Amino acid sequence: MSGVLNVAAELGMWEVSTFMSQFDGPTALSTMLIQVQLVNMTYATAVGVSYSSSVLTGRALGAGKEKTVKLYMKLTVINTLLESLTLSLVLFLSREYLVTLFTDDEGVVEMFVNTMYLVCLFIPLDHMQVGHINQSEAELTNLCPLIGGERVIF
C-alpha cells in the first residue's frame, strides 16, 4: 500500500508542477526542463542498482538466507548512496559546461548555474527512495505463497 501511495503522490506532484510551470517565464521553464533531463539521465543508474539488488535479495529470500538478505539490503543502501553522491558531485562541478550542451541563452545559463545545487542536493534522496521501493517489492513478491504456480499479491 505504501508503494501505491508513493506513486500517487509522485504523480500528483508532477501534475502540480506541470500546472504551475505555466506561471514561470521562459527562462525559468527552460532551466527547469534542462535540469529535469539531467535528473532523468541519473535516474537510470538508481533503477539499475535497485533492480539488481531486488534480484539478489529475492534469490536470497527464496533460499532462506536471512544473513545474506540483510547484507544485500545494507549494500544496496551503501551503493545507492555512493552512486548518487558521485553523480550529484559530477553534475554540480560540471554545471557550467552541461548547460551549454542545451542552450547558449545567458539568462538560462545563469539561472541553471545558480540553482543546480538544489537539484544536486535532492538526487541522493530520490535515488534512496527508488532503491527502497524496489527492495520492498522484492521482499513482498518472494514472501507471497505460490498457488498453482502463480504468485498471490495481497
C-alpha positions in Angstrom: 0.0 0.0 0.0 2.8 2.4 0.8 4.2 1.9 -2.7 0.8 2.8 -4.2 0.6 6.0 -2.1 4.2 6.9 -3.0 3.5 6.6 -6.8 0.2 8.5 -6.4 1.9 11.3 -4.5 4.7 11.5 -7.1 2.3 11.6 -10.0 0.3 14.3 -8.2 3.3 16.4 -7.7 4.3 16.1 -11.3 0.8 17.3 -12.3 1.0 20.2 -9.9 4.5 21.0 -11.2 3.3 20.9 -14.8 0.3 23.2 -14.0 2.4 25.7 -12.0 5.0 25.9 -14.8 2.6 28.0 -16.9 3.3 30.8 -14.5 7.0 30.6 -15.0 8.7 32.8 -17.6 10.5 31.2 -20.5 13.9 31.4 -18.7 12.7 29.5 -15.6 10.8 27.0 -17.7 13.9 26.3 -19.9 16.1 26.0 -16.8 13.7 23.5 -15.2 13.4 21.4 -18.4 17.2 21.1 -18.7 17.5 20.1 -15.0 14.8 17.5 -15.4 16.5 16.0 -18.4 19.8 15.7 -16.4 18.0 14.2 -13.4 16.2 11.7 -15.7 19.6 10.5 -17.0 20.9 9.9 -13.5 17.7 8.1 -12.6 18.8 5.2 -14.9 21.7 4.3 -12.5 19.4 4.3 -9.5 17.0 2.0 -11.3 19.8 -0.3 -12.3 21.2 -0.6 -8.8 17.7 -1.1 -7.5 16.7 -3.9 -9.9 19.9 -5.8 -9.5 19.6 -5.6 -5.7 16.0 -6.7 -5.9 17.0 -9.8 -7.8 19.8 -10.6 -5.4 17.6 -10.0 -2.4 14.8 -12.1 -3.9 17.0 -15.0 -4.6 18.5 -14.9 -1.1 15.0 -14.7 0.4 13.9 -17.7 -1.7 16.8 -19.6 -0.5 16.1 -18.7 3.1 19.4 -16.9 3.7 18.5 -14.3 6.3 22.0 -13.0 6.9 22.6 -12.6 3.1 19.4 -10.7 2.7 20.4 -8.3 5.5 23.8 -7.9 3.8 22.3 -7.2 0.4 20.0 -4.6 2.0 22.9 -2.8 3.6 24.9 -3.0 0.4 22.0 -1.6 -1.6 21.9 1.5 0.7 25.7 1.9 0.5 25.8 1.5 -3.3 22.9 3.8 -3.8 24.5 6.5 -1.6 27.8 6.2 -3.4 26.4 6.3 -6.9 24.0 9.2 -6.2 26.5 11.3 -4.3 29.1 10.8 -7.1 26.5 11.7 -9.8 25.4 14.8 -7.8 29.0 15.9 -7.4 29.8 15.4 -11.1 26.6 17.3 -12.1 27.4 20.1 -9.7 31.0 20.5 -10.7 30.2 20.4 -14.4 27.1 22.5 -14.3 28.6 25.4 -16.2 29.6 23.1 -19.1 26.4 20.9 -19.0 24.0 23.8 -19.5 25.9 24.8 -22.7 25.0 21.5 -24.2 21.4 22.5 -24.2 21.4 26.3 -24.7 23.6 29.4 -25.0 20.9 31.8 -23.6 22.7 33.9 -20.9 19.6 34.1 -18.7 19.1 30.3 -18.7 22.8 29.6 -18.2 22.9 32.0 -15.2 19.7 30.6 -13.6 20.9 27.0 -14.2 24.3 27.5 -12.6 22.7 29.3 -9.6 20.0 26.7 -8.9 21.7 23.4 -9.8 22.9 22.9 -6.3 19.3 22.4 -5.2 18.8 19.7 -7.8 22.1 18.0 -6.7 21.0 18.0 -3.0 17.9 16.0 -3.8 19.3 13.4 -6.2 20.6 11.2 -3.3 17.2 11.3 -1.7 15.4 10.4 -4.9 17.8 7.5 -5.5 17.4 6.2 -2.0 13.6 6.2 -2.5 14.0 4.2 -5.7 16.2 1.6 -4.0 13.9 1.3 -1.0 10.7 0.8 -3.1 12.2 -1.9 -5.4 13.8 -3.7 -2.4 10.4 -3.8 -0.6 8.7 -5.2 -3.8 11.3 -8.0 -4.0 10.7 -8.9 -0.4 6.9 -8.9 -0.8 6.9 -10.8 -4.0 9.2 -13.5 -2.7 7.4 -13.9 0.6 4.0 -14.4 -1.1 2.9 -18.0 -1.3 2.8 -19.9 -4.6 -0.6 -21.2 -5.5 -0.9 -23.2 -8.8 2.4 -21.7 -10.0 1.2 -18.1 -9.7 2.3 -15.7 -7.0 -0.6 -14.2 -5.0 -0.3 -10.5 -4.4 -2.3 -9.0 -1.5 
